[in-house]
Every structure is written in C-alpha cells, then in structure tokens.
Amino acid sequence: MEFLRPAGWDEALAAKAEHPAALPVSGGTDVMVELNFDARRPPALLDLTRVTELTTWSRDGAVVRLGAAVPYSRIIAELSGPLPGLALAARTVGSPQIRNRGTVGGNLGAASPAGDAHPALLAAGRGTLVEAASVRGTRLIPIDAFYTGVKRNGLAPDELIRAVRIPAADGPQQFSKIGTRNAMVIAVCAFGLALHPGTGTVGTGIGSAAPTPRRAAEAEEYLAAVLAERGLWESGEPPDAEVVRRFGDLVTAAAAPIDDVRGTAGYRRHALAVMARRTLTWAWNDYRRRIGSTP
C-alpha cells in the first residue's frame, strides 16, 4: 500500500488526480478500523493531516463554511450557536478521543447511512452544499444529491471534499439518536429536525433507516403548511396532538429500514415516529421561549 502525504491543498489535489483510487484519511476513525480488520485494502492512502486549511471554518452572513477536517469537538465548542443541530449530533459521536479526531468530511466521504452528521446536514436546509474540488476546479453538490447509494457518494474519482457550506440556524434545531447508549454506538436510527421561521419551512433528516440518509419531504411540507395556515409561527401556540402524531407518521413513511444486527425494521419505524414527535415538541418549546410565548 502506497502512502501519500501532501504538504498542502494543491499537492493533495495533484496526488488525488494521479492516484484516483487513493483513500483520503484525516481523522481516520472509520478508515483505520476497516484497515485493521482487513475489510478494506486500498492501493494508496492519501493523508490530509498536513493540509491545515481543511481544519478551519468561517462565516459569511447566513452561511457557515465548515472545513472538511474540523473535528467534532471543535464543532461542539465553537459552532453550537450557528449550527446547533450538528453540534447536538457531534455530542453523540464516539468517545472524547473519537470526537477529537472524527470529522464531518470523513462522515460524508464514508457516506454510511448511519453517519451521525447526515440528519443534521439534511435538516439544516437545501442550501447545504458540499464543496468537491479537483485539479479541474470546484463544484458545489447539494446535500440531497450527495448520497447516491449505500456508502456511495457523488464525488468523482479525482475529487476531494474541501468544505461544507451550511445555512446558519434561524430557529431551533434538534437531534435524536437511538442506540444501546447515547454515545460510542452506531445509531439504530437517528433523526434531525430544524425549524426555519425566516422562510416558514421545516427541515428533517433520517439516518440509519434507509439505504442512504434522506429527508422526510412530505412530513416537512405537512408541518410547514399547518404552522402557516393556523398562524402558529406568529402566535407560538403549539401544534395539537393530532398534528404531532401525523408528523411522526409521515416521518416513518419516508423511511425504508431493514432488519439487521442492530435492530429490526419494525423497531426503527416505531423509534422514528417517537423521535419525530419528541424533537418537534422540544424544538417548538424552544421556539416559544424565543418569541416570548409561555410554554
């Protein structure tokens, strides 16, 4: 196995162009497990740890540009304000040691349906874009189009993930994950929710309950319509029990789970409905406090 260690971004792109089958590695929290168990044996590893620009983030107005190698621990410490859903998801990733190494770029590159970052990225809005770069230039891939299959993504063979552009939150966001414990576990299923009062829209993200991470589009449209038609954005009054129940049912309907060693399809459907109802209740209570309506 060849080991490539570029000193900067241009060198990294050149190395990936010359060795398109090289597997990028930064935190290594997924890659090294696969190598240690001989589950994967790429012809080359592309070590990105010396590419320091990947470990930075910036904010331009309503958009946060998150470098692909910013670790989860820094997302928790530095971005809980503009990216609360992603920060909540980051808190459930592995142990403190894993959070110090693991990255959203790695999560996206692996494209596992169970990746903890995916539901939050989907819920953050359709403005979430993955920066894919190569020696040919940079293109922006909408988050909905990035996941193309089980552990497959929309990157070309010569492309690397440079950053993710994520709309900063304009309302409450929540994340919930079901597993044998809250962290250090692969999700049986997960759910992300974001309320976007500025646009009167709702964002969702489903994890570990379909071949790819996905949003519950019908549930989003239903809830947004109810909130608008009943004037709940303005009044802060909570959606009634039937609306909350229907939202959970629509989230479940959007999933396509299977039976596996972590849980059954039936359990995943039940858990998604519960998580959808709970996260909606939590998020709406937060929204009411923000606008000064008493929960």
C-alpha positions in Angstrom: 0.0 0.0 0.0 1.4 3.4 -1.0 1.3 6.3 1.5 0.9 9.8 0.1 1.4 12.8 2.4 0.9 16.1 0.6 2.1 19.3 2.4 -0.8 21.5 1.1 -4.1 21.6 -0.7 -2.6 21.9 -4.2 -0.4 18.9 -3.6 -3.4 17.0 -2.3 -5.4 17.6 -5.4 -2.5 16.7 -7.6 -1.9 13.4 -5.7 -5.6 12.6 -6.0 -5.6 13.2 -9.7 -2.5 11.0 -10.1 -3.9 8.3 -7.8 -7.7 8.4 -8.1 -8.1 5.2 -6.1 -6.2 6.6 -3.1 -8.3 6.7 0.0 -8.3 10.1 1.8 -7.7 9.9 5.5 -7.6 12.7 8.1 -9.1 11.7 11.5 -9.0 8.0 10.4 -11.8 7.0 12.9 -13.6 4.9 10.2 -10.7 4.1 7.8 -8.3 2.7 10.3 -11.0 0.4 11.7 -11.6 -1.0 8.2 -7.8 -1.4 7.6 -7.2 -3.1 11.0 -10.0 -5.6 10.3 -8.8 -6.1 6.7 -12.2 -5.0 5.5 -10.6 -2.6 3.1 -7.3 -2.6 1.3 -6.9 0.5 -1.0 -3.9 0.7 -3.2 -2.9 4.0 -1.5 -3.7 6.2 1.4 -3.9 10.0 1.0 -3.0 11.5 4.4 -4.5 15.0 4.6 -3.4 15.9 8.1 -0.9 18.4 6.9 -3.5 20.3 4.9 -4.2 22.9 7.6 -6.8 24.9 5.6 -9.2 21.9 6.0 -9.2 22.4 9.7 -10.7 26.0 9.6 -14.2 27.3 9.4 -15.6 30.8 8.6 -19.0 32.5 8.5 -20.2 34.7 5.7 -23.5 36.2 6.6 -26.1 33.4 6.9 -23.7 30.6 5.8 -21.1 28.7 7.7 -18.3 27.2 5.7 -17.0 24.2 7.6 -13.6 22.8 6.6 -13.8 19.1 5.9 -11.3 18.3 8.7 -12.7 20.4 11.5 -13.1 17.8 14.3 -16.4 17.2 16.1 -15.0 18.5 19.4 -14.5 21.9 17.8 -18.0 21.9 16.3 -19.4 21.4 19.8 -17.2 24.1 21.4 -17.3 26.7 18.6 -20.4 26.2 16.5 -23.2 25.3 18.8 -24.8 28.7 18.1 -24.9 28.8 14.3 -25.1 25.0 13.8 -27.0 23.7 16.9 -28.3 20.5 15.2 -24.9 19.5 14.0 -23.4 20.3 17.4 -26.0 18.1 19.1 -25.2 15.3 16.7 -21.5 15.8 17.3 -22.0 15.2 21.0 -23.2 11.6 20.3 -20.2 10.7 18.2 -18.0 8.1 19.9 -15.8 8.9 22.8 -14.0 12.2 23.5 -10.9 10.8 21.7 -13.0 10.0 18.6 -14.6 13.5 18.7 -11.2 15.0 18.8 -10.3 13.2 15.5 -13.5 12.5 13.7 -14.8 15.0 11.1 -17.9 15.8 9.0 -15.8 15.4 5.9 -15.0 11.9 6.9 -18.6 11.2 7.6 -19.6 12.5 4.2 -16.8 10.6 2.4 -17.8 7.3 4.0 -21.5 8.0 3.2 -22.7 5.4 5.7 -26.5 5.6 6.2 -25.7 5.5 10.0 -23.4 8.6 9.9 -24.3 10.9 12.8 -23.7 14.1 10.9 -26.1 13.4 8.0 -29.5 14.0 9.6 -28.4 17.4 10.9 -26.9 18.4 7.5 -30.1 17.5 5.7 -32.3 19.2 8.2 -30.2 22.4 8.0 -31.8 23.1 4.6 -31.5 22.6 0.9 -28.9 25.3 0.9 -26.4 22.9 2.4 -23.7 22.3 -0.2 -20.6 20.0 -0.3 -17.5 21.6 -1.9 -15.9 19.0 -4.1 -12.6 20.0 -5.5 -10.1 18.6 -8.0 -7.4 19.9 -10.3 -10.2 20.6 -12.7 -11.9 23.1 -10.4 -14.5 23.2 -7.6 -18.2 22.3 -7.8 -20.9 22.5 -5.2 -23.0 19.4 -4.7 -26.4 19.9 -2.9 -26.6 17.7 0.1 -29.7 15.9 -1.2 -27.8 14.8 -4.3 -24.6 13.8 -2.4 -25.8 10.5 -1.2 -26.1 8.1 -4.1 -26.3 4.7 -2.5 -25.2 2.6 0.4 -21.8 4.0 1.3 -21.6 5.8 -2.0 -21.4 9.5 -2.7 -21.4 11.9 -5.6 -17.7 12.6 -5.7 -15.8 12.0 -8.9 -12.7 9.7 -8.6 -10.3 12.7 -8.6 -12.3 14.8 -6.2 -11.8 15.6 -2.5 -14.2 17.2 -0.1 -12.9 20.6 0.8 -15.7 22.0 3.0 -19.4 22.0 3.6 -21.5 25.2 3.3 -24.3 25.1 5.8 -27.0 27.7 6.4 -26.7 29.1 9.9 -29.7 28.3 12.1 -32.5 30.9 12.2 -34.6 28.8 14.5 -34.4 25.8 16.9 -32.8 22.6 15.8 -32.8 19.2 17.4 -31.2 15.8 17.0 -32.1 12.4 18.4 -30.4 9.0 18.2 -31.5 5.6 19.2 -28.8 3.1 20.3 -27.8 0.9 23.2 -26.4 4.1 24.8 -26.3 7.7 23.9 -22.7 7.7 22.5 -20.0 5.4 21.5 -22.5 3.4 19.4 -23.6 3.2 15.8 -27.1 4.5 15.6 -30.0 2.1 15.3 -31.7 5.1 13.8 -31.4 8.8 14.1 -33.5 11.9 13.3 -32.7 15.6 12.8 -35.2 18.5 12.9 -34.8 22.2 12.1 -37.4 24.9 12.3 -36.8 27.8 9.8 -39.1 30.6 10.8 -37.4 33.0 8.5 -38.7 31.1 5.5 -41.6 29.3 7.2 -40.1 25.9 6.4 -39.2 22.8 8.2 -36.1 20.6 7.7 -35.8 16.9 8.6 -33.1 14.2 8.2 -33.4 10.5 8.7 -30.4 8.3 9.5 -29.8 4.6 9.6 -33.3 3.8 8.4 -32.9 3.7 4.6 -30.1 2.8 2.0 -29.0 6.5 2.2 -29.6 9.3 4.6 -32.7 11.1 3.5 -35.2 13.8 4.4 -38.9 13.3 5.1 -40.2 15.7 2.4 -43.9 15.0 2.9 -43.6 15.5 6.7 -41.7 18.8 6.2 -44.4 20.1 3.8 -47.3 19.0 6.0 -45.9 20.6 9.2 -44.9 23.8 7.4 -48.4 24.1 5.9 -50.1 23.6 9.3 -47.8 26.1 11.0 -48.6 28.7 8.3 -52.3 28.1 7.9 -53.0 28.2 11.7 -50.8 31.2 12.3 -48.6 29.2 14.8 -45.4 30.9 13.7 -46.8 34.2 14.9 -48.8 33.0 18.0 -46.3 30.5 19.2 -49.2 28.2 20.1 -48.1 24.5 19.9 -49.3 22.2 17.2 -52.1 20.0 18.6 -51.6 16.3 19.4 -53.1 15.1 16.1 -50.6 17.3 14.1 -47.7 16.0 16.1 -48.9 12.4 15.6 -49.3 12.9 11.9 -45.9 14.4 11.6 -44.4 11.3 13.2 -46.3 9.0 10.9 -45.1 10.9 7.8 -41.5 10.7 9.0 -41.9 7.0 9.4 -43.4 6.6 6.0 -40.4 8.3 4.5 -38.0 5.6 5.8 -37.1 2.3 4.3 -35.4 0.4 7.1 -34.2 -3.2 7.1 -33.7 -5.9 9.8 -30.0 -6.1 10.9 -27.9 -6.9 13.9 -28.7 -3.6 15.5 -32.5 -3.6 15.2 -35.5 -4.7 13.2 -37.2 -2.6 10.6 -40.3 -2.5 12.7 -38.4 -1.1 15.7 -36.8 1.5 13.5 -40.2 2.7 12.2 -41.5 2.9 15.8 -38.5 4.7 17.0 -38.5 7.2 14.2 -42.1 8.2 15.0 -41.3 8.7 18.6 -38.2 10.7 17.9 -40.0 12.9 15.4 -42.8 13.7 17.9 -40.3 14.4 20.7 -37.9 16.5 18.7 -40.9 18.6 17.4 -42.1 19.1 20.9 -38.6 20.1 22.1 -38.0 22.4 19.2 -41.3 24.1 19.4 -40.9 24.7 23.2 -37.6 26.4 22.4 -39.2 28.5 19.6 -41.9 29.7 22.0 -39.3 30.8 24.5 -37.5 32.7 21.8 -40.6 34.7 20.7 -41.7 35.2 24.3 -44.7 32.9 24.3 -45.0 30.9 27.6 -44.7 27.2 27.1 
